Amino acid sequence: MSIVKNKVDAVIVGAGWTGAIMAKELTDAGLSVVILERGPDRDTQPDFAYPRVVDELEGSVHRKYLQSLAKETVTARHSVNDIAVPYRQMGSFKPGTGVGGAGSHWSGAHFRALPEDFKVRSNLEQRYGRKFIPANMTVQDFPVTYDELEPHFEHFEYVCGTSGKAGIINGQLSEGGNPFEGSRKKEYPLGPNPNYLGAEWFYKAAKEKGYHAFPIPASNASGVYTNPYGCQMGPCNACGFCSDYGCLNYSKASPNACIFPVLKGRKNFEMRTLAQVLKVNLTGDKKKATGVTYLDAQGRETEQPADLILLCAFSLFNVHMMLVSGIGKPYDPATKTGTVGRNYSYQNLNRVVMFYDKTVHANGFIGIGGGGATFDDLNGNRNDSAQTGYIGGGIIWARQPGAGPVRGIQTEPGVPNWGSAWKKGVKDSFLHSFYYEVQGSCMSYDDAYLDLDPTYKDAFGRPLLRMTFDWHDNEIKASQYLVEKATDMCKVLGPKAMKGDAKKDGTHYNITQYQSTHTCGGAIMGSDPKTSALNRYLQSWDVSNVFAPGANAFPQNNGYNPTGMVGALTYWAATAIRELYLKSPGPLVQA
């Protein structure tokens, strides 16, 4: 027999950014809210305290802050003709676990999507005609606009204490910022972070090539800051332990530092950790959710009844939860019907490394997770797809989140992978090299999707989520084009040696090699219930008291990191729940 808890107004699955935002907004509205988090409780003290947190072996090898793949993972394959195998070691992407989720171990890069990123299909059709889009490319417009999300972009930046420089304020250009961004109402809450050497040189090379460089918007505080909730942050000390680690200094924005300190004292809020949610419980007709079933910290099956269910797990596992719970129709690649699992996309990421002699001190151990410089001259509408041969866009950036011996040290071309020559190569390069990265968009396709694996199960007896994904010619061309541009730019800086990793023709997706934790799509938002799982408010078309905020809602991925967009969309959905849904529970958009 299951333990049955007292009914609450809302139950939230997951304690990352989206879960924290929803909990804050709904408790503000007076609702009783419970968060169920599969991992342990975590906070700056004691979990991220110095010196324990700056342990490369624990953070980057033993993966202390990431989910256990022995309990819950995905299987992966390149095509429907392949047999999927489990993702057994952290590689391509890094889902978090514990309070804060991936929002505690992220780097801090905090972008707004461009206005044209919201209208990808209609924009392409207007510029090039319908036939220009490949038949198997399933890109869609977002059912919201930049202008609708602008207040929520701004609010999330102020919650996070984002450091940056605006490029367009109220329609007026502002020197030093991004001249191609969407107009914003006001400046970032904090000024830009200081540049490391590679970022200083980036401005020089970008200017020589005619690009418009600007500081990367970073939720790594450049100064003392108190956010709108009263949470305090301190200036980043450039320790180089952002990606893979919690912040020891209250400098990197996270749910732990920026939202949960306010929530934890509220009588209408409860956090239950080590609570593994197994499924959303539905009525017999599958049109309404009644709560969730989970295993508590003692392993006991427990039911939590609720009027409102918020799926706020990592994007992949929001899709998994919908599939195992029977919410919506699973996508079928053969008939191209169904919505849950369709339009899975990822992120194109490559690197160009520059090596110098001992007179150039790059000092790669210094790092600010999201700090650095970038430009948008090759992104959004600046990419003429008819000329470049690919759809989408991307950025080149100078970013140095920190490096160390356990995390890996780049060596010059020709240096062996072992022995005394390798040791010499490491010594020569560690302090005297830096890299620029290329980050590109990833379009969605009818053969890239998520479903339930017919063979493998997780530790709780549920089918694993199966990922079917491979690189398409479009993304390979984008990688080659952008790396070529980055390489050409790097030559301006006169390195003694360089190496890049542009995708070669026919390259297959390699899930064993880290690229990005920017997994997108699978439960996308849209204006048509036949081609989207969620409506414009991130509400399930099929079960109206279920909402699923996260990068799972992206119809395709743009050239930026998704966190800023995820936060803005979550505040957008929370506002709709408070102002529309609570007054009249039911579908907010008619199918």
N, C-alpha and C positions, 0 to 999 in steps of 0.2 A: 504493500500500500504506500502511495506517495504521501509525503507530508504536504499539507495544503496551507499556505500562508494566507493572512488576511489580505483582502483585495486592496489594491492601490490605484490611484488615478493613472499612473504611467510607469511602465517598466522599460528600462533602457539596457540594451545588450552591448556592453563594451564601455570602457572608461578612458578612451582616447579623446582627441579634440572634439569630435562630433558628439560623443556622449556627454562630455563636460559642458559643452555649449547648450545642448538640449536640457540638461539637468538645471543649469542656471536659469534659462529662460522659463521653463515650466514651473519651477519652484517660485520664481518671481510672480507668476500668475496665480499662485496659491495652490497648485496641485501637489499631491503627495507623490513622491518620486523615489523609485528604487533603481539603483544601477547594479547590474550583475556583471562582474569582471572575472574572467577565467583565471587570471594570474594573481600574484600577490599584491598587497598594498605596497606602494613605493612613494617616497618623498625625498626632498633634497637632504634632509637629515632624518635618518642616518644613511639612506641607501646611496646617495650620490656624494657623500662627504669625502673630502680629501684626507688621506691619499688613496683610499681604497678604490675610488672610482676610476682613477687614472692608471688602470691595469690593462695593458694591451692584451695580455693572454686571456684574462677573464672576459673582457668586453668584445674583442675582435676575433678570438679563436673559440673560446668556450661559449660565447654568445649568451651571456647571462641575462641580457635584457630582451631577448627574442623568444618567440614561442617555441615550445618543444615539438619538433617535427616527429618525434616518436609517438606523440599522442594524436596530433592533428596536422595534416599536411595536404598537399595536392598531388595529383599525378599529371604528367605532361607528355605530349606527343606533338609532332610537327603537322600531321595531317590525319584525316579520318581513316586512312589506310594503314596507319601505324598503331602499334600497341603502346599504350601509355604506361609509364613506370613512375614510381613514387619519387618525390623530391625529398631526399633523405638527409642532405646536408645543405646548410645555408649557402646560397650561391647568388642567383640572379636578383633576388629581392629579399627583403628582411622584415617580415611582419613582427611587430612587437607584441609583448604581453605584459600584464601587470598594469597597475594604475598609471595612466599617462599614455599607454600604448606606444605606437610609433611616434607619437608626439613628444615623447621624452627622449628618444634617441635619434631624432632627425637632425639635419645640419642647421636649419634656420632660414634657408632661402625662401623668400616670401613675396611672390609675384601676384599681380592681378592679370587675368586673361585680357587680351586685346579685344576691343569691340568686335572686330571681324571674326574672332575665334568663336563667337556665339552663332554665326550665320555661315558656317562652312559650306554647306551644300548650295544654298541660295546665292552666296557670294561667287562660288565657282561657276554656277550656271549663268549668272549675270555677266561675268567677265569673259567666259570662254564657250558657253553653250552647254546644254545637257549632255551631249555626246562626248564631251571632254572627260567626264568622270568615268573611270573604268566600270564595267558592268558588275564586277564582283566587289566593288568598293561601296560600303554601306554607310558612308558618312551622313550625318543628319544635323540639322540646326538644333541648337538648344531652344527650349520653349520659353526662355527668359532672355532678356537683353542686358547688355553692360549697364545701361542707365538704370534699369531696375535693381541691379545688384550693387551699384556704386555705394550707396549708404552702408551696405553690409560689408563690402570690401574695407571701407574706411573704419567701421567699428571694430572689425577683427584686427586690423593693423594697430589700433589704439589699445585693444586688449593685450596684444603681443608686444607692445613697445617697439614696433618695427623701425629700424634705422634706414634712412634712405634720402633721396632727393627727388622731389616731384618734377615732372617735365611739363605738365600742362595743368594749370589751376584755373578753374572756371573759364576754360576756353583760351586762356592766355599762356603762351610759351614761357617757361621758367628756365633760365640758363643753368646748365649743369645736370639736368634731368633727362629723361627719355622723351625726345620730341615726337615719338610715334605712339605714345601711350594714350589710353582713354582719358578724357578730362576728369579731374578730381576736384572735390570741393575745397580741400585744404592740404597743407603740407604734411609729410610724415611726422609722427610724434617725436622722433629723434633724428638728428643729422646723421650722415653716413659714418660708417666705421673707418678707421685709418687704413690706408693701403699697405700691403706688404710689397716687396720689391717687384714681384711679377705683375701685380696690379698697376703699379706706377708705370712700368714699361708697357703694359697693355694700352694705356691711354696714348702713349707715344706712337705705337704701331698702328692703332686704330685711326688716329688722326692722319697719319701718313697715307693710309689707304682710303681716307674719305669717310670713315665710319663715325657714328655719333655715340661715343662711349659714355656710360653713366654708372653710378654706383649700384651694385646689386642690392635690391631691397632685402634686408636681413633682419630677422627677429632675434638678433644677438645685440643686446643693448649697447649703444655707444656711449651712454651716460647713465646717470642716476634717473630712475623713472618710477612713477606710481601710476598704475593703469586705472581705468574708470571704475573698477571694482574695489580699488584700494590696495591691490597687491603691489608690493614693491620689488623692483629689480635693480641690480647693480651693474656697473659697466663691465663689459667683457674684458678679461685679462689675456686673451689670445693664447690660452693654454694648449690648444690643438686637440682637445678631446670633446668634440661635438658629435660627429657621426658615430653611431654605435654606443654612445654614452649619455647618461644624464648629466645635467650641468651642476657643477659643484658650487657655483658662484651666484646663483639666482640671476644669471645674465641671459641665458637662452630661454625664450618663451616656451612654455609647455603647459599642459593642463594642470600639472602638479604645482607650478609656480604662479600661474596667472588666473586660475578659476577655482580649483578645489579648496584653497584656503577660505574662500567665502562660503562655499557650499557646506563644508563639514560641520559648521555650527548650526545649521538650520534644522528645525524640528520636523519639517516635512520632507527631509532628504535622508536616505540611507544608502550606504555603500556596502555591498556584500562581495568580498573578494574570494578567490578560489572557488568561484561559482561557474561551472561549465554549463552554459545553456545548450540544450540538446535540440529543441524545436520550439516553434511557435504553435500553440494549440488553437485550433480552428473549430467553428461550429460545423455541423454535418454538411451544410451546403457550401462550406469553404468561403463564405462571403464576409465573415467577421472573425476576428481573433479574440480569444477569451483570456489569454495570458501566455506564459511560457512554462516549459518543463526544464529543470536544470538539476545538476548534481551539486550538492552543497560541499563545504570544505571537508565534511566527514564521508563524502561519497554517497549520501542519501538522496534518492530521487525526490524532488520537491517541485510543487506547482506554485507559481506566483500569478494569481489572477490579476488582471488589469484591464482598464478601459482602453488604454492607448499603448501600443507597442512601438518602440523606436529601435530599429536595427542600426547600431552604431559601432559595429565591429570593423576590422580591417576590410577593405573593399572586397577582396576575394571571398571572405567568410560571411559578408552580408548576402552575397549571391548564393553561397552554400546553404545558409540558413533558409532562404526562400525556397530553394529546391527541395531540401529534406523536409520542409514543413508543408509543401504542396501549395505555396502561394504563387499564383500565376501559372501560365503555361510554359513548360520548358521549350527552349529553342531547338528546332529540328533543322540541321543543315541541308538535309535532302529536299525538304519541301519549302524551306526558307520561311517557315511559320513558327509561331511561338515567340515569346519575348524574354523570358528569364534565361540568361546566359549569352545572349547575342551581343555583338559589337564589343568583344573584348579587345583592348588595345594596350599598348605598353609605351615605352619611350626609347627614342634613338639616342644613344650616348657613345661618343668616341673621344679620343684624347690625342693631343700632340705634345710630346715632351721635348724640352730644350735643355741641353747640357752645356755648361760653361767651365772655364778654367777656375783656378782657386782665387782669382781676383774678384770674382762675383759671388757674393754671399747671399744666397736665396733663403737659407735657413728654413727648410721645410717643416721643422718641428713646431714652428710658430703657426697658429691657425685660428681663424674666426670662421665658424661653420658656414655661414651664408655671406660673409664679407667678400669683397672683391669688385670687379668691374665687368661689364658686358655691353652689348649693343643689339639693337633690333633691326638693323639695316637689311638683314636677310630673313626676317621673320614676318609673319602675317602677310599683308598686302604688298610688302616690299619684295616678296618672292614672286616673280613673274613665271608662273608654272609653264607657260608656253615656251619660254626661253630656257629654263633650267631643266625641264623634263620631269619634274616631280611635283606632286601636290603636297602642300603643307608649308612648313617653315622651320626656323630654328635659330638658336643663339650661339654665339661663341663667347665664352667667359673665362676670366681669370679668377680662380677661386682656390684657396689653400686652406682646407679644413684641418690640416695637421697630419703629420706622417711620423712613422717610427719604425724601428727594426722589425717588430712583430707584424705590423700591418703591411710591410713590404716596402722595399726601396727600389726605385727605378735605376737601371744601369744602361750605359750607352750601347748602341748597336754593336754587336760583335763580342761583347763580354759574355763569357760562359756562365752557366747557371750554378756552378759549384767550384770549390777549390780556391786556391790562393789568388788566382786571377779574378775570380768573382769577388773575393774579399777586397781586393784592391779597387775593383770597379765600384763597389758599394761606397768605399771610403772616398773615392774621387767624386762621386755624384751626389751623395746625400745632402750636403750643404750647398751644392753649387748647381742645382737643377730645379726647374719648376715646369709646370704644364698648363696648357690652356685646353679647355674641354669644349666639345661641340655637343649641344643637346638639341635634338630635333623632335618634331611632332611624329605621331604614329597614327595613321588612318585606320579605320575599321573595315573589316572584310567579312563576306558571308561564310568564309571557312575558318574564321578565328572566333572561338566561342568557349563557353564553360558549360559543363554538364556533370552528371553524377557518374562516377566510374563503376562499371559493371563488375569489377573484380575485387578491388582493394577497399578495405574499410578502415575507419579510424579506431582509436582505443575504446570508443564508446559504441561501436557496432554500426555506425552510420557509413554509407558509401562516401568515399573521398570525393572531393571536387576534382574533376578532370579538366585540364587546360589543353585546348588544341590551338596551337599558335606557331607561326613561323614568319620570318621576314619576307616581305613581298618586294618585288622589283622597285616599287616606288620608294620604299624606305631605304633600300640599298643605294639607289641613285642619290637620295637626299644625303646619306652618310658620306658618299664619295664627294659630292659637290661641296658640302660644308667643311669637310676635312681639308679639301684642296684649298678652300678660301682661308682656313685657319693656318695651314702650312705656309701659304704665300705671305700671310701677315707676320708669321713668326720669323721669317727670313730677314725681315727688317731689323730684328733685334740681334742679329749676328751670332747665333750660337755656334759652338764648335762642332756640335752634332745634334741631330734631331731624329725622332721616330714618331710615327703615327699609326693608328689602327683602324683606318677606314674599312668598312665592310667590302669584301670582294664580291664579284658577281657570283651568285649562287650560294652565298653565305646562309647557313641555317642558324636559327636561334639557339643559343647555348645556355641552358638553364643552370649550368654548374658555375658560370662565371658572373660575378657581380656586375650589374650594369645600372640598375635603378630600382628603387622600391615604388616606382610610379606605375602600379598596375591599375588599369582603368577599365570601366565598362562592365558589362555583364548584367547589370540591372539599371538600365539607362532611363533618363528622363526624356519625355517627348510630348508631342501634341496628339499623337495617334496611338490608341491602345493596341493596335495591331503590330506596331513596330517599336514599342517602348514598354517597359515594366512599370515605370513611375510617371505620374503626371508632373506638371510644372512646379508643384510644391513638394516633390519627392514622396508623394503619397502613392501607395500601390493602387493601380487601376482596379485590381481584383479584390483586395481586402482593405477597405477604406480606413480602418483604424490601425494600419501598419504604415510607417514611414521608414525610409532607408537612405539617410544622408551619407555621402561619402563619394570617393572617386569612382565608385561603381556606377554613378549616375551619368558620367561623361559619355556622350555618344562616340567620341574619339578623343585622342589626347593632343593638346597643342604643344608648342615648343618650350613651355615653362614648367617648373615644378608645380604640382597640383595643390599644395596645402592652402595657399591663399584663396583659391577658388573653392576648395572644400569648406573652409570656414565661412566664406560669404554665403554659399548655398545653404549651409546649415542654419545660419541666422535668418536667411530668407524663409526657409521652411518653418522655423520656430515662430517667426512673426505671423505666418499664415495660420499655424495651429492656434496661436493665442487670439488672433483677431478675427478669424473666420471659423475654424473647425470647432473650437470650444463653444461657440455660440450656436452652432448647428452641426453636430457631428454627422459625418457622412462624406460622400465624394465632394471634393472641392472643385472638380472639373467634370463635367458630364461627358461620358464616353460617346 
